[in-house]
Structure formats: C-alpha cells, structure tokens
Amino acid sequence: MKFTDRYAKLFQYLLPTPFTIALLLTVVTFVVALFFTQSESQKLGDHALDILGYWEEGLWQKGLMVFAMQMMLILVLGHVLALSSPVDRLINAVVKYANSTAKAAYLVTLFTIAVALFNWGLGLIFGAIFARKVAEQAQRKKLNLNYPLIGAAGYSGLMVWHGGISGSSLAKVAEKEHLSEMMKGIISPVEIGQLPEQIPFSETVFSGMNIYSSLLVLLILPLFMFALGKKAKPTSLPRLVPENQEEKEQKSLLGAEKLDHSKLFAYSIGLVIIFYALYKALMQKNSGNFGFITPDYINFLLLGLGILLHGNFHRFLKAVNEAIGGAAGILIQFPLYFGIMGMMKSSDLVQEFSAFFVSISNEHTFPIFTMISAGIVNVFVPSGGGQWAVQGPIIVQATQSLGIDLPKSIMALAYGDQLTNMLQPFWALPLLGITKLNAKDILPYTLLLMLVGGLIYLSALLIF
C-alpha cells in the first residue's frame, strides 16, 4: 500500500469530524482548567460549576457571534462570486490553454492562488471548478492528463488565503477596539491601554514581509507544479458530465417576479453598493494604511459584486442557496471554540500558556514557534477564525511580555494555519465533491506544496 493510502486511512481512523473534535477539545480544556486552575480555598465541585459557567458565557458572547456571522458571509459571498457567469467565462477563456498536465497545473495554481488572496471562499470554489473544467476538456479532446495533480493545484489557494484580504485574524484585528475587547479580563487595564486600537492591513496583508512571501508563492508554486506536471504520469479520468452554468430564464413572469429577474434593478443596486464602498475607501482618514478594510467592508463589497456579476436577484439567491451549505461548519463549530476561549480566559489558562511560550522563546524564535504551533492546532481546529479565538489571546499576551512585534506574530499564526490545510483535507471537501476526486488522490501533491510553502514562509519570518 502506498504511503498516501496509509496516510489517508490513518487520518480517517484517528480524526473524527471537526464538530466532534471541537467537542473533544472542549472536554480536554475543561479537565485541564479544572485541575490546574483550582484555588486552595475552593471545592472541586464549585470550581467545576464555575468553569461550566465560563463555557456557557463564551458560547454566546455577542462580539464573537458577530465574528462568526462575518466569517460565514465571507465564505458564502465568495462562493457566490465563483458561481457567477463572468467567473465561468474567465475560466473557460483560460482553460483552452491547459492542454497538458504541466500547463494545466501551472495555470490552475497561478489563478487559484491569485483569487484566494482576494477571498478564500472564491478561491476554493474557483480552483475546484477550474480543475474540473480542465478534466472536462481533456475528456472531450481525449487528452492524457494527471488529474489528481490538477485537483491539488485547485486546492493550492487554501495555503495562501490567511495572508490575503479575507484572512480571518488579519481582518478582525483591523477592526477598532477588537484587541482590547478580546483581552478584557485577561490582562490589566494598563496593559490593555498599551494595545493598538487596530492593526491595519498596511501592517499585515500589505506589510513588506507578506508581500515578499505572497510574491514568492505566486512565482514559485506554479513553476513547481509545472515541473511536477512534466514528470507526472497520466491517470484515468472519472466520468464527468459538463455542468451547465447558464439557466434558462422563465418565458413569462408575473407581477413582482419581474423585479427578481430585472437586470436593470440588480445592476443599479450592485453599482450603488460598489460606488459607496469605493467612496468610503477614498474618503477614509489615513486610507493609505488600509484601515478601512474590515470584515464588514469586505462583505459589503462582496455583496455588491455578487449582485452585479449574477445580473439579477433570482440567480444571485440561487447561488446563495447553493453556497450556504459550505458555511454549516462555521455556524455550529465557532460557538464551541468561543466556549473554549471562555474557559481559558476566565480560568486563567491563557496566562499559563502565555507564560510557557515566553519561557521557551525570544524575539527571534517566538514567531517561528507561533507558526509551528498554529500549524499543529490547525489540524485539530481547521478554521482560521476559530483558531484566532483560541490562540489569539495567547499570542497577544506573549508578545506583550516579550516586547516583540504583534503584527509579525499574527502573520506567523496566519502562515501556520494556512500551511497545514495541505495536510488536513477538511476544506478540500467542496473541491473533492466538484472534481469527483478522493482525498488520497490529491494528498501526495498537497504535501509537497506544504513543504515548499513552509520554506517560503519560514524564510519570510527569518528575513523580516
């Protein structure tokens, strides 16, 4: 049996669903908090009830529930864009050049990474549709391709997304007062006062370090996949029936139905939203630091683009219905991560973990340890937003104690989180459904992508 077959079976055997993992992590956090944070004067039963209270409060914390909704919309609206006719036409225009494994792997990787840096939901579905259309063309023209390699290329955007505009932690810290709200009850009011009001994209997404790593990824990964494609042996293709993206409009529309199918109305609303988003960006004070880019701003822009590109509300809402299933994991899992954060925060476990990282780190090694730990945590918490909720307070407190750069440490978390998406196939499920591939088919190539990407992100942390 091949290594990748054994790896896929081991992953399936050892790791249950992400929802079950979230519940197991909840139990583990509860037990650790119960036995390691109990005061001498408190009875065990009373302490257990206190921790359950911390958990319940964390589950429904209003600010974090807003965060969950923001992340759901970023995924859904990005997916909606990927299902639009203009995106479909763009893919069809490029796919005709993907007439060999090497060319297809290069083009799919290049475009998927570029799109994922804008929006991870869009990048995920765009890459999956692109890979499938390459296979449909190969079927039609009887071309010999290595389809698993091309499928892995379509998943490559999940290794860059957290360093892009829709990165969960980066978008959240760009909101004013997010850091101070998150750290309430963990550090003193004096230390909270020392935190920045916000960390704009100019210090994270558009920092010199992240521009360096993003450009290297855009340059090296497509060339790496091209080289693999030159050596990859052709594989058999699953039977793929071409998907018809266009829907025939109803011939007769009654009354208010005409509004749902009106191009003029949809274009007007979409253009107004985009106009105001651009106006807000231009009129914002200190717009040069990109402080206006927050989760709400991203979703506002995506909403306008989605309506505009679909051309009417009927097609837009149909795409929303198709995309909403992908957000189910965020809806049900995020509150569990917020509950874990509630227990860690109120029981002082955050301080314990922060003290540990401070004890083994210095200003040079802390970002590297953060990237490695974030990569490990991502295997069990396959969500950038959920991971920020759990790991964010630890990073903020540790950077304060060590007196090191907070934006760089947040970027280290983003790099580690996105890197092991190539190891953890959870977010590949939509791609596997669209391409009709199996996880074990793409894993050999995504593992290689992870190694190359890891070297790029490590070099960024060491150089800057």
Rosetta blueprint (number, residue, H / E / L):
1 M L
2 K L
3 F H
4 T H
5 D H
6 R H
7 Y H
8 A H
9 K H
10 L H
11 F H
12 Q H
13 Y H
14 L H
15 L L
16 P L
17 T L
18 P H
19 F H
20 T H
21 I H
22 A H
23 L H
24 L H
25 L H
26 T H
27 V H
28 V H
29 T H
30 F H
31 V H
32 V H
33 A H
34 L H
35 F H
36 F H
37 T L
38 Q L
39 S L
40 E L
41 S L
42 Q L
43 K L
44 L H
45 G H
46 D H
47 H H
48 A H
49 L H
50 D H
51 I H
52 L H
53 G H
54 Y H
55 W H
56 E H
57 E H
58 G H
59 L H
60 W L
61 Q L
62 K H
63 G H
64 L H
65 M H
66 V H
67 F H
68 A H
69 M H
70 Q H
71 M H
72 M H
73 L H
74 I H
75 L H
76 V H
77 L H
78 G H
79 H H
80 V H
81 L H
82 A H
83 L L
84 S L
85 S H
86 P H
87 V H
88 D H
89 R H
90 L H
91 I H
92 N H
93 A H
94 V H
95 V H
96 K L
97 Y L
98 A L
99 N L
100 S L
101 T H
102 A H
103 K H
104 A H
105 A H
106 Y H
107 L H
108 V H
109 T H
110 L H
111 F H
112 T H
113 I H
114 A H
115 V H
116 A H
117 L L
118 F L
119 N L
120 W H
121 G H
122 L H
123 G H
124 L H
125 I H
126 F H
127 G H
128 A H
129 I H
130 F H
131 A H
132 R H
133 K H
134 V H
135 A H
136 E H
137 Q H
138 A H
139 Q H
140 R H
141 K H
142 K L
143 L L
144 N L
145 L L
146 N L
147 Y H
148 P H
149 L H
150 I H
151 G H
152 A H
153 A H
154 G H
155 Y H
156 S H
157 G H
158 L H
159 M H
160 V L
161 W H
162 H H
163 G H
164 G L
165 I L
166 S L
167 G L
168 S H
169 S H
170 L H
171 A H
172 K H
173 V H
174 A L
175 E L
176 K L
177 E L
178 H H
179 L H
180 S H
181 E H
182 M H
183 M H
184 K E
185 G L
186 I L
187 I E
188 S L
189 P H
190 V H
191 E H
192 I H
193 G H
194 Q L
195 L L
196 P L
197 E L
198 Q L
199 I L
200 P L
201 F H
202 S H
203 E H
204 T L
205 V L
206 F L
207 S L
208 G H
209 M H
210 N H
211 I H
212 Y H
213 S H
214 S H
215 L H
216 L H
217 V H
218 L H
219 L H
220 I H
221 L H
222 P H
223 L H
224 F H
225 M H
226 F H
227 A H
228 L H
229 G H
230 K H
231 K H
232 A L
233 K L
234 P L
235 T L
236 S L
237 L L
238 P L
239 R L
240 L L
241 V L
242 P L
243 E L
244 N L
245 Q L
246 E L
247 E L
248 K L
249 E L
250 Q L
251 K L
252 S L
253 L L
254 L L
255 G L
256 A L
257 E H
258 K H
259 L H
260 D H
261 H L
262 S L
263 K H
264 L H
265 F H
266 A H
267 Y H
268 S H
269 I H
270 G H
271 L H
272 V H
273 I H
274 I H
275 F H
276 Y H
277 A H
278 L H
279 Y H
280 K H
281 A H
282 L H
283 M H
284 Q L
285 K L
286 N L
287 S H
288 G H
289 N H
290 F L
291 G L
292 F L
293 I L
294 T L
295 P H
296 D H
297 Y H
298 I H
299 N H
300 F H
301 L H
302 L H
303 L H
304 G H
305 L H
306 G H
307 I H
308 L H
309 L H
310 H H
311 G L
312 N L
313 F H
314 H H
315 R H
316 F H
317 L H
318 K H
319 A H
320 V H
321 N H
322 E H
323 A H
324 I H
325 G H
326 G H
327 A H
328 A H
329 G H
330 I H
331 L H
332 I H
333 Q H
334 F H
335 P H
336 L H
337 Y H
338 F H
339 G H
340 I H
341 M H
342 G H
343 M H
344 M H
345 K H
346 S H
347 S L
348 D L
349 L H
350 V H
351 Q H
352 E H
353 F H
354 S H
355 A H
356 F H
357 F H
358 V H
359 S H
360 I H
361 S L
362 N L
363 E L
364 H L
365 T L
366 F H
367 P H
368 I H
369 F H
370 T H
371 M H
372 I H
373 S H
374 A H
375 G H
376 I H
377 V H
378 N H
379 V H
380 F H
381 V L
382 P L
383 S L
384 G H
385 G H
386 G H
387 Q H
388 W H
389 A H
390 V H
391 Q H
392 G H
393 P H
394 I H
395 I H
396 V H
397 Q H
398 A H
399 T H
400 Q H
401 S H
402 L H
403 G L
404 I L
405 D L
406 L H
407 P H
408 K H
409 S H
410 I H
411 M H
412 A H
413 L H
414 A H
415 Y H
416 G H
417 D H
418 Q H
419 L H
420 T H
421 N H
422 M H
423 L L
424 Q L
425 P H
426 F H
427 W H
428 A H
429 L H
430 P H
431 L H
432 L H
433 G H
434 I H
435 T H
436 K L
437 L L
438 N L
439 A H
440 K H
441 D H
442 I H
443 L H
444 P H
445 Y H
446 T H
447 L H
448 L H
449 L H
450 M H
451 L H
452 V H
453 G H
454 G H
455 L H
456 I H
457 Y H
458 L H
459 S H
460 A H
461 L H
462 L H
463 I H
464 F L
